[in-house]
Amino acid sequence: MENIDPVCGMSVENGNAAGRSEYEARYYYFCSSECKDSFDADPERYLEVYRIAAAGEGK
C-alpha cells in the first residue's frame, strides 16, 4: 500500500518505509528517519498541512 510521508510529501510504500509512527489511532509512514523524528516531535504541525492537502484533492 502506498502512503504519503506527511513531512515531505514523498510517496512511501509500507514495506519500504524508513519508519512508522502511530498518532491518534492512525499509522503514518516515512521516507527517512529524519522525517519520522520531525513528525514525532510535533505531529500536529505536519498533520495540519497534510489535512489541507488531502482536502484539496477532493475538489
C-alpha positions in Angstrom: 0.0 0.0 0.0 1.3 3.5 -0.9 1.2 6.3 1.6 2.3 9.9 1.6 5.0 11.0 4.1 3.3 13.8 6.0 6.5 15.7 6.5 8.0 15.9 3.0 5.1 14.7 0.8 7.0 11.8 -0.7 5.2 8.6 -1.7 6.2 5.7 0.6 5.3 2.0 0.3 4.5 0.4 3.6 7.1 -2.3 3.2 9.9 0.1 2.1 9.2 2.8 4.7 12.2 4.0 6.8 9.9 4.4 9.8 6.3 4.3 11.1 4.6 6.3 13.8 1.1 5.9 15.3 -0.8 9.0 16.2 -4.5 9.3 17.1 -5.1 5.6 16.2 -3.6 6.0 12.7 -0.3 4.9 11.2 2.0 7.3 9.3 4.9 6.1 7.1 8.1 8.0 6.4 10.8 8.0 3.7 13.6 8.7 6.2 14.3 8.6 9.9 14.7 12.4 9.8 11.1 12.8 8.6 9.9 10.4 11.3 11.8 12.3 14.0 10.4 15.6 12.8 6.8 14.2 12.9 7.2 12.6 16.3 8.4 15.9 17.7 5.3 17.9 16.6 2.7 15.7 14.7 0.0 18.4 14.7 2.3 20.8 12.7 2.6 18.3 9.9 -0.9 16.9 10.0 -2.4 20.4 9.6 -0.6 20.7 6.2 -1.4 17.0 5.4 -5.2 17.6 6.0 -5.2 20.8 3.9 -3.5 18.9 1.0 -5.9 16.0 1.3 -8.9 18.3 1.3 -7.7 19.9 -1.9 -7.6 16.6 -3.6 -11.4 16.3 -3.3 -12.0 19.5 -5.3 
